[in-house]
Amino acid sequence: MLALASAAAGVFILLVVLRAALHKAMDFVELQGFVADYRLLPQAWVAPAAGVLMGLEFVLAALVALPVTRGAGLVGCAVLFAGYAIAIAINLSRGHTRIECGCGGAPQMLSTSLLVRNGVLALLAVFAAWTVPGALALPESLAVIGAGVFALALYLLFEQLNANRMYLKKRGSL
């Protein structure tokens, strides 16, 4: 059962990273704005850093998708999620909360809930890397893919609920 959970976590992480990479690729100018808003780099480095982040996410997705590089890709994803959490934490400590995270999907302003989310994603990636599943039969593979897609659906729901919560909080409705 642990191997199936690990494989499902790997599918979920793959989908999250691929979705983020695609979001970045769809609007590279917007991505540069998000990177600039974090105010962690000189302006001259913003566009190259945005390109590196987008490319890194595509590379990590490819690594996770290939069985021979799955573990390394998942560890890379954990490091990436931790890096994003550090960037968020730095800005929260500066009081910069009116920055859209740039994660893709529903717009979300920086908050501690994003720190928690990235921590959970990093832990899931480490779990999936640490527990390498063996060869799976077709029914097991289908179950793992279904579980990964279901986890992504829950993740997207969480993101939308978090975005709604932040919007209502900003309006004073909460």
Backbone as CSV, one residue per row, in Angstrom:
resi,resn,N_x,N_y,N_z,CA_x,CA_y,CA_z,C_x,C_y,C_z
1,MET,0.816,-1.195,0.000,0.000,0.000,0.000,0.867,1.269,0.000
2,LEU,1.993,1.215,0.708,2.893,2.364,0.769,3.428,2.699,-0.619
3,ALA,3.733,1.676,-1.400,4.244,1.893,-2.765,3.187,2.579,-3.635
4,LEU,1.940,2.191,-3.482,0.872,2.828,-4.257,0.676,4.280,-3.837
5,ALA,0.733,4.540,-2.537,0.607,5.914,-2.047,1.767,6.767,-2.559
6,SER,2.964,6.204,-2.564,4.129,6.915,-3.078,3.975,7.231,-4.557
7,ALA,3.524,6.256,-5.308,3.335,6.463,-6.745,2.264,7.515,-7.002
8,ALA,1.177,7.484,-6.241,0.110,8.481,-6.397,0.631,9.870,-6.029
9,ALA,1.424,9.957,-4.974,2.025,11.245,-4.594,2.931,11.747,-5.714
10,GLY,3.667,10.841,-6.339,4.532,11.223,-7.453,3.738,11.754,-8.634
11,VAL,2.620,11.108,-8.945,1.756,11.586,-10.031,1.211,12.967,-9.684
12,PHE,0.776,13.136,-8.461,0.246,14.427,-8.025,1.300,15.526,-8.149
13,ILE,2.508,15.274,-7.656,3.580,16.268,-7.726,3.898,16.586,-9.191
14,LEU,3.947,15.564,-10.021,4.181,15.769,-11.454,3.130,16.719,-12.035
15,LEU,1.875,16.478,-11.722,0.795,17.311,-12.255,0.869,18.744,-11.741
16,VAL,1.199,18.915,-10.472,1.308,20.260,-9.889,2.432,21.045,-10.574
17,VAL,3.595,20.404,-10.735,4.743,21.091,-11.325,4.500,21.360,-12.810
18,LEU,3.919,20.404,-13.511,3.630,20.603,-14.928,2.614,21.732,-15.128
19,ARG,1.603,21.761,-14.283,0.601,22.833,-14.355,1.246,24.187,-14.113
20,ALA,2.127,24.271,-13.121,2.809,25.534,-12.819,3.698,25.965,-13.984
21,ALA,4.410,25.011,-14.573,5.290,25.331,-15.703,4.479,25.821,-16.896
22,LEU,3.381,25.159,-17.172,2.528,25.569,-18.295,1.949,26.962,-18.062
23,HIS,1.546,27.236,-16.832,1.024,28.565,-16.488,2.085,29.620,-16.751
24,LYS,3.304,29.350,-16.358,4.389,30.301,-16.566,4.666,30.498,-18.059
25,ALA,4.619,29.410,-18.815,4.892,29.489,-20.253,3.784,30.229,-21.005
26,MET,2.560,30.139,-20.517,1.427,30.774,-21.199,1.489,32.303,-21.152
27,ASP,2.107,32.847,-20.103,2.212,34.301,-20.006,3.533,34.662,-19.331
28,PHE,4.586,34.649,-20.145,5.927,34.900,-19.623,6.075,36.334,-19.105
29,VAL,5.395,37.279,-19.708,5.460,38.672,-19.245,4.866,38.774,-17.839
30,GLU,3.734,38.117,-17.631,3.124,38.112,-16.301,4.064,37.460,-15.282
31,LEU,4.705,36.371,-15.674,5.656,35.686,-14.791,6.775,36.640,-14.371
32,GLN,7.289,37.412,-15.325,8.343,38.373,-14.990,7.848,39.393,-13.966
33,GLY,6.579,39.786,-14.089,5.998,40.699,-13.105,5.941,40.082,-11.722
34,PHE,5.566,38.796,-11.659,5.521,38.116,-10.364,6.922,38.050,-9.750
35,VAL,7.907,37.674,-10.561,9.286,37.579,-10.059,9.754,38.954,-9.566
36,ALA,9.464,40.001,-10.327,9.860,41.359,-9.926,9.177,41.769,-8.623
37,ASP,7.900,41.413,-8.468,7.149,41.803,-7.270,7.759,41.254,-5.980
38,TYR,8.422,40.110,-6.054,9.035,39.536,-4.860,10.225,40.368,-4.370
39,ARG,10.771,41.212,-5.229,11.881,42.103,-4.889,13.057,41.378,-4.235
40,LEU,13.425,40.244,-4.823,14.563,39.481,-4.323,15.776,39.573,-5.242
41,LEU,15.560,40.100,-6.448,16.616,40.151,-7.451,16.716,41.557,-8.044
42,PRO,17.905,41.911,-8.537,17.998,43.168,-9.295,17.120,43.070,-10.551
43,GLN,16.617,44.195,-11.005,15.701,44.211,-12.152,16.308,43.528,-13.373
44,ALA,17.598,43.668,-13.592,18.246,43.066,-14.763,18.205,41.538,-14.725
45,TRP,18.023,40.965,-13.553,18.004,39.502,-13.420,16.601,38.915,-13.484
46,VAL,15.582,39.755,-13.481,14.200,39.277,-13.399,13.832,38.380,-14.577
47,ALA,14.032,38.842,-15.802,13.657,38.040,-16.983,14.457,36.737,-17.055
48,PRO,15.792,36.763,-16.862,16.519,35.495,-16.882,16.070,34.534,-15.764
49,ALA,15.810,35.073,-14.581,15.364,34.222,-13.465,14.004,33.611,-13.763
50,ALA,13.120,34.391,-14.361,11.802,33.868,-14.730,11.957,32.719,-15.728
51,GLY,12.837,32.895,-16.700,13.088,31.834,-17.672,13.666,30.587,-17.027
52,VAL,14.567,30.784,-16.086,15.170,29.639,-15.380,14.110,28.901,-14.569
53,LEU,13.267,29.640,-13.852,12.215,29.002,-13.049,11.266,28.189,-13.929
54,MET,10.839,28.782,-15.040,9.932,28.078,-15.941,10.617,26.837,-16.515
55,GLY,11.837,26.998,-16.987,12.571,25.863,-17.543,12.816,24.780,-16.513
56,LEU,13.150,25.187,-15.301,13.387,24.224,-14.221,12.142,23.404,-13.933
57,GLU,10.995,24.049,-13.930,9.755,23.306,-13.675,9.481,22.285,-14.787
58,PHE,9.732,22.660,-16.033,9.555,21.695,-17.124,10.546,20.536,-17.001
59,VAL,11.790,20.840,-16.666,12.795,19.789,-16.502,12.414,18.858,-15.351
60,LEU,11.999,19.423,-14.232,11.607,18.600,-13.088,10.411,17.716,-13.421
61,ALA,9.445,18.253,-14.155,8.293,17.447,-14.564,8.760,16.272,-15.421
62,ALA,9.672,16.523,-16.345,10.191,15.443,-17.193,10.944,14.407,-16.360
63,LEU,11.736,14.870,-15.395,12.478,13.939,-14.542,11.544,13.060,-13.719
64,VAL,10.489,13.666,-13.179,9.530,12.897,-12.379,8.781,11.898,-13.257
65,ALA,8.523,12.269,-14.492,7.758,11.397,-15.398,8.540,10.154,-15.827
66,LEU,9.864,10.228,-15.813,10.686,9.092,-16.245,11.073,8.240,-15.045
67,PRO,10.770,6.949,-15.062,11.058,6.092,-13.904,12.520,6.132,-13.443
68,VAL,13.452,6.206,-14.367,14.864,6.160,-13.997,15.330,7.425,-13.279
69,THR,14.645,8.558,-13.493,15.036,9.819,-12.864,13.980,10.332,-11.883
70,ARG,12.993,9.494,-11.596,11.871,9.896,-10.743,12.329,10.434,-9.391
71,GLY,13.189,9.702,-8.722,13.648,10.106,-7.392,14.352,11.452,-7.403
72,ALA,15.272,11.629,-8.336,16.000,12.898,-8.436,15.032,14.039,-8.760
73,GLY,14.085,13.796,-9.642,13.108,14.817,-9.991,12.255,15.217,-8.801
74,LEU,11.848,14.231,-8.009,11.028,14.521,-6.838,11.803,15.285,-5.774
75,VAL,13.064,14.928,-5.580,13.904,15.688,-4.642,14.059,17.119,-5.145
76,GLY,14.265,17.273,-6.451,14.339,18.614,-7.038,13.060,19.399,-6.816
77,CYS,11.926,18.731,-6.948,10.633,19.396,-6.697,10.529,19.839,-5.247
78,ALA,10.982,18.994,-4.323,10.943,19.355,-2.900,11.792,20.596,-2.644
79,VAL,12.974,20.642,-3.258,13.849,21.810,-3.102,13.188,23.046,-3.711
80,LEU,12.567,22.885,-4.864,11.879,24.007,-5.513,10.745,24.537,-4.637
81,PHE,9.910,23.640,-4.109,8.820,24.073,-3.233,9.361,24.782,-1.989
82,ALA,10.453,24.250,-1.436,11.066,24.894,-0.268,11.613,26.270,-0.636
83,GLY,12.209,26.383,-1.816,12.713,27.679,-2.270,11.604,28.696,-2.441
84,TYR,10.495,28.252,-3.014,9.347,29.148,-3.151,8.833,29.559,-1.769
85,ALA,8.810,28.626,-0.829,8.357,28.948,0.528,9.275,29.973,1.181
86,ILE,10.573,29.846,0.945,11.525,30.817,1.502,11.272,32.203,0.916
87,ALA,11.041,32.272,-0.397,10.758,33.565,-1.034,9.479,34.180,-0.461
88,ILE,8.487,33.351,-0.232,7.229,33.835,0.356,7.479,34.314,1.790
89,ALA,8.223,33.515,2.576,8.495,33.871,3.973,9.271,35.178,4.075
90,ILE,10.231,35.382,3.195,10.996,36.645,3.207,10.055,37.823,2.996
91,ASN,9.162,37.692,2.031,8.249,38.807,1.757,7.223,38.985,2.862
92,LEU,6.748,37.912,3.449,5.828,38.045,4.580,6.518,38.738,5.745
93,SER,7.796,38.400,5.986,8.523,39.040,7.084,8.755,40.526,6.812
94,ARG,8.794,40.914,5.551,8.927,42.325,5.167,7.583,43.054,5.195
95,GLY,6.508,42.293,5.374,5.178,42.885,5.358,4.596,43.011,3.960
96,HIS,5.224,42.397,2.980,4.750,42.441,1.589,3.740,41.326,1.354
97,THR,2.499,41.594,1.620,1.461,40.579,1.444,0.619,40.817,0.202
98,ARG,0.773,41.955,-0.434,-0.038,42.270,-1.609,0.700,41.873,-2.889
99,ILE,1.272,40.686,-2.851,1.973,40.124,-4.002,1.239,38.847,-4.390
100,GLU,0.896,38.732,-5.654,0.284,37.487,-6.135,1.376,36.437,-6.210
101,CYS,1.091,35.237,-5.735,2.138,34.219,-5.612,2.737,33.803,-6.947
102,GLY,1.969,33.845,-8.020,2.492,33.431,-9.316,2.522,31.931,-9.498
103,CYS,1.725,31.237,-8.706,1.725,29.774,-8.710,0.915,29.183,-9.869
104,GLY,0.067,29.973,-10.454,-0.849,29.461,-11.478,-2.219,29.254,-10.853
105,GLY,-3.219,29.264,-11.659,-4.570,29.049,-11.146,-5.147,30.292,-10.526
106,ALA,-5.970,30.085,-9.519,-6.655,31.197,-8.853,-5.634,32.155,-8.250
107,PRO,-5.796,33.467,-8.480,-4.857,34.434,-7.907,-4.874,34.360,-6.387
108,GLN,-3.690,34.235,-5.801,-3.579,34.155,-4.348,-2.491,35.106,-3.880
109,MET,-2.828,35.928,-2.919,-1.848,36.823,-2.334,-1.010,36.035,-1.327
110,LEU,0.198,36.506,-1.108,1.089,35.817,-0.170,0.447,35.744,1.210
111,SER,0.560,34.562,1.815,-0.009,34.342,3.141,0.665,33.125,3.764
112,THR,0.418,32.946,5.055,0.985,31.775,5.718,0.388,30.479,5.177
113,SER,-0.821,30.531,4.652,-1.406,29.315,4.087,-0.599,28.830,2.885
114,LEU,0.028,29.747,2.150,0.891,29.334,1.040,2.186,28.697,1.550
115,LEU,2.659,29.170,2.691,3.825,28.518,3.308,3.490,27.078,3.686
116,VAL,2.326,26.900,4.295,1.885,25.558,4.680,1.729,24.685,3.438
117,ARG,1.083,25.226,2.412,0.882,24.468,1.177,2.212,24.016,0.593
118,ASN,3.177,24.930,0.494,4.466,24.557,-0.080,5.212,23.561,0.800
119,GLY,5.053,23.680,2.099,5.660,22.692,3.003,5.074,21.309,2.793
120,VAL,3.758,21.242,2.656,3.098,19.950,2.408,3.543,19.379,1.063
121,LEU,3.618,20.226,0.042,4.069,19.758,-1.270,5.504,19.227,-1.199
122,ALA,6.375,19.935,-0.485,7.761,19.475,-0.341,7.813,18.134,0.376
123,LEU,7.031,17.984,1.441,7.015,16.709,2.178,6.469,15.568,1.317
124,LEU,5.437,15.844,0.548,4.906,14.817,-0.356,5.933,14.405,-1.398
125,ALA,6.667,15.374,-1.912,7.700,15.059,-2.901,8.806,14.203,-2.277
126,VAL,9.201,14.527,-1.055,10.219,13.727,-0.362,9.691,12.318,-0.094
127,PHE,8.453,12.219,0.360,7.837,10.899,0.588,7.835,10.075,-0.692
128,ALA,7.431,10.694,-1.796,7.367,9.974,-3.067,8.768,9.574,-3.533
129,ALA,9.779,10.403,-3.263,11.153,10.074,-3.656,11.734,8.973,-2.780
130,TRP,11.387,9.009,-1.512,11.942,8.063,-0.543,11.352,6.669,-0.716
131,THR,10.099,6.582,-1.060,9.402,5.311,-1.195,9.206,5.022,-2.680
132,VAL,10.169,4.340,-3.268,10.120,4.083,-4.705,9.249,2.850,-4.976
133,PRO,8.182,3.033,-5.754,7.336,1.878,-6.076,8.016,0.992,-7.117
134,GLY,7.728,-0.288,-7.052,8.217,-1.206,-8.075,7.321,-1.126,-9.296
135,ALA,7.446,-2.120,-10.142,6.592,-2.180,-11.334,5.146,-2.387,-10.894
136,LEU,4.242,-1.644,-11.506,2.828,-1.737,-11.161,2.071,-2.417,-12.288
137,ALA,1.104,-3.235,-11.899,0.215,-3.849,-12.887,-0.733,-2.770,-13.414
138,LEU,-1.387,-3.064,-14.516,-2.285,-2.079,-15.138,-3.359,-1.566,-14.174
139,PRO,-4.057,-2.436,-13.435,-5.070,-1.903,-12.504,-4.462,-0.987,-11.435
140,GLU,-3.271,-1.359,-10.946,-2.608,-0.513,-9.950,-2.203,0.826,-10.567
141,SER,-1.681,0.778,-11.791,-1.286,2.007,-12.477,-2.471,2.934,-12.679
142,LEU,-3.597,2.377,-13.074,-4.800,3.186,-13.263,-5.272,3.789,-11.947
143,ALA,-5.191,3.011,-10.880,-5.592,3.515,-9.561,-4.662,4.638,-9.111
144,VAL,-3.371,4.471,-9.354,-2.389,5.489,-8.971,-2.626,6.778,-9.751
145,ILE,-2.835,6.664,-11.043,-3.103,7.850,-11.867,-4.397,8.524,-11.415
146,GLY,-5.430,7.725,-11.172,-6.699,8.272,-10.692,-6.538,8.981,-9.361
147,ALA,-5.766,8.399,-8.458,-5.544,9.025,-7.154,-4.759,10.329,-7.303
148,GLY,-3.767,10.342,-8.200,-2.993,11.562,-8.435,-3.847,12.673,-9.013
149,VAL,-4.720,12.322,-9.956,-5.623,13.310,-10.558,-6.635,13.800,-9.519
150,PHE,-7.142,12.892,-8.696,-8.075,13.280,-7.635,-7.400,14.226,-6.646
151,ALA,-6.146,13.922,-6.285,-5.399,14.801,-5.381,-5.221,16.181,-6.009
152,LEU,-4.974,16.227,-7.318,-4.850,17.515,-7.999,-6.173,18.278,-7.930
153,ALA,-7.277,17.580,-8.111,-8.591,18.236,-8.027,-8.801,18.829,-6.630
154,LEU,-8.437,18.096,-5.595,-8.543,18.621,-4.230,-7.620,19.823,-4.032
155,TYR,-6.442,19.741,-4.593,-5.474,20.833,-4.519,-6.041,22.093,-5.180
156,LEU,-6.616,21.932,-6.357,-7.205,23.071,-7.063,-8.369,23.664,-6.277
157,LEU,-9.151,22.800,-5.638,-10.241,23.267,-4.790,-9.686,24.076,-3.622
158,PHE,-8.638,23.562,-2.985,-7.997,24.287,-1.885,-7.517,25.652,-2.362
159,GLU,-6.864,25.690,-3.530,-6.375,26.971,-4.051,-7.516,27.964,-4.255
160,GLN,-8.621,27.494,-4.817,-9.744,28.397,-5.069,-10.361,28.865,-3.750
161,LEU,-10.510,27.964,-2.795,-11.048,28.358,-1.491,-10.131,29.359,-0.801
162,ASN,-8.833,29.150,-0.911,-7.872,30.073,-0.313,-7.943,31.437,-0.996
163,ALA,-8.048,31.443,-2.318,-8.173,32.705,-3.052,-9.456,33.429,-2.646
164,ASN,-10.546,32.687,-2.524,-11.815,33.298,-2.106,-11.713,33.857,-0.692
165,ARG,-11.071,33.101,0.206,-10.913,33.539,1.592,-10.118,34.840,1.643
166,MET,-9.036,34.907,0.868,-8.209,36.113,0.862,-8.983,37.300,0.277
167,TYR,-9.770,37.052,-0.755,-10.576,38.113,-1.367,-11.599,38.654,-0.369
168,LEU,-12.297,37.743,0.311,-13.296,38.179,1.287,-12.644,38.893,2.470
169,LYS,-11.481,38.430,2.874,-10.763,39.060,3.971,-10.370,40.490,3.584
170,LYS,-9.910,40.660,2.331,-9.508,41.982,1.839,-10.706,42.927,1.807
171,ARG,-11.873,42.404,1.436,-13.087,43.223,1.349,-13.696,43.500,2.723
172,GLY,-13.202,42.792,3.743,-13.752,42.974,5.082,-14.981,42.138,5.341
173,SER,-15.232,41.142,4.476,-16.407,40.289,4.642,-16.152,39.143,5.606
174,LEU,-14.913,38.923,5.982,-14.595,37.837,6.932,-14.191,38.397,8.265
